Amino acid sequence: MSKTDRSAVDRIIYCHGFASNFDPQKDKVQASSMLAPVQGVTVD
C-alpha cells in the first residue's frame, strides 16, 4: 500500500486484562501494528 492510499483502519485499540498487562512487544501486537498503529489499554 502506498502512502497516498487511505486505510480503512486509522488505529487499533487493544484492550488487555484478565490479570495481564498490555505489552507492545508481544507477537500479536506487533502483527497488528503492520495494519495500523496500536494503542494499548490494560483493563482489570
LOSEBA-93248 format. One line per 2 residues: number of its first residue (from 1); their letters; for each residue y, x, z of N, C-alpha, C. Coordinates in nm, 3 decimals, always signed. Atoms other than C-alpha are relative to their C-alpha. Layout:
BEGIN
NUM	a	Y/X/Z/Y/X/Z/Y/X/Z; ...
***
This chain:
BEGIN
1	ms	-0.117/+0.085/+0.000/+0.000/+0.000/+0.000/+0.124/+0.089/+0.000; -0.121/-0.081/+0.007/+0.337/+0.142/-0.095/+0.103/-0.048/+0.102
3	kt	-0.104/+0.036/-0.096/+0.645/+0.140/+0.126/+0.082/-0.120/-0.045; -0.076/+0.115/+0.049/+0.800/-0.127/-0.095/-0.075/-0.130/+0.020
5	dr	+0.078/+0.120/-0.027/+0.515/-0.372/-0.023/+0.028/-0.049/+0.141; -0.020/+0.057/-0.133/+0.566/-0.609/+0.267/-0.134/-0.049/+0.053
7	sa	+0.124/+0.041/-0.063/+0.274/-0.655/+0.502/+0.018/-0.137/+0.066; -0.004/+0.130/-0.067/+0.191/-1.000/+0.637/+0.000/+0.018/+0.152
9	vd	+0.005/-0.027/-0.144/+0.146/-0.836/+0.980/+0.110/+0.099/+0.034; -0.112/-0.084/-0.041/+0.460/-0.696/+1.143/-0.042/+0.097/+0.111
11	ri	+0.054/-0.082/-0.108/+0.282/-0.566/+1.455/-0.118/-0.073/+0.063; +0.117/+0.056/-0.068/-0.032/-0.622/+1.659/+0.026/+0.008/+0.150
13	iy	-0.011/+0.004/-0.146/-0.010/-0.731/+2.023/-0.143/+0.002/+0.054; +0.136/-0.019/-0.052/-0.320/-0.606/+2.203/+0.004/-0.024/+0.151
15	ch	+0.006/+0.033/-0.143/-0.380/-0.774/+2.541/-0.133/+0.045/+0.057; +0.122/-0.053/-0.059/-0.629/-0.599/+2.764/-0.003/-0.035/+0.148
17	gf	+0.014/+0.036/-0.141/-0.762/-0.699/+3.103/-0.142/+0.021/+0.046; +0.135/-0.005/-0.055/-1.083/-0.757/+3.295/-0.028/+0.135/+0.065
19	as	+0.015/-0.123/-0.080/-1.038/-0.459/+3.531/+0.002/+0.127/-0.086; -0.015/-0.116/+0.086/-0.947/-0.220/+3.249/+0.144/+0.005/-0.049
21	nf	-0.138/-0.015/+0.045/-0.622/-0.087/+3.103/+0.005/+0.025/-0.150; -0.024/-0.030/+0.140/-0.481/-0.070/+2.752/+0.008/+0.151/-0.017
23	dp	+0.000/-0.144/+0.027/-0.546/+0.277/+2.611/+0.024/+0.020/-0.150; -0.031/-0.016/+0.141/-0.373/+0.363/+2.282/-0.087/+0.101/-0.072
25	qk	+0.088/-0.099/+0.062/-0.628/+0.641/+2.220/-0.138/-0.054/-0.034; +0.132/+0.058/+0.027/-0.930/+0.407/+2.202/-0.018/-0.025/-0.149
27	dk	+0.032/+0.015/+0.142/-1.105/+0.376/+1.866/+0.049/-0.133/-0.058; -0.039/+0.132/+0.052/-1.036/+0.002/+1.830/+0.152/-0.007/-0.021
29	vq	-0.146/+0.000/+0.012/-0.663/+0.050/+1.889/+0.045/+0.090/-0.116; -0.034/-0.092/+0.109/-0.648/+0.349/+1.652/-0.030/-0.063/-0.136
31	as	+0.035/+0.068/+0.125/-0.825/+0.149/+1.381/+0.099/-0.111/-0.032; -0.097/+0.108/+0.019/-0.591/-0.146/+1.431/+0.136/+0.054/-0.043
33	sm	-0.130/-0.057/+0.032/-0.289/+0.082/+1.406/+0.011/+0.044/-0.146; -0.004/-0.029/+0.142/-0.386/+0.158/+1.048/+0.055/-0.121/-0.079
35	la	-0.051/+0.122/+0.063/-0.288/-0.203/+0.966/+0.146/-0.025/+0.033; -0.137/+0.025/-0.048/+0.031/-0.228/+1.173/+0.015/+0.069/+0.135
37	pv	-0.020/-0.056/-0.133/+0.192/-0.080/+1.485/-0.063/-0.088/+0.108; +0.067/+0.072/-0.108/+0.002/-0.177/+1.800/+0.081/+0.012/+0.128
39	qg	-0.068/+0.004/-0.129/+0.184/-0.283/+2.115/-0.098/-0.052/+0.103; +0.102/+0.038/-0.096/-0.045/-0.295/+2.418/+0.057/-0.053/+0.129
41	vt	-0.035/+0.062/-0.128/-0.026/-0.504/+2.732/-0.126/-0.007/+0.083; +0.111/+0.015/-0.091/-0.255/-0.485/+3.033/+0.024/-0.123/+0.087
43	vd	-0.011/+0.124/-0.078/-0.315/-0.824/+3.197/-0.120/-0.006/+0.092; +0.111/+0.014/-0.096/-0.520/-0.857/+3.513/+0.030/-0.106/+0.101
***
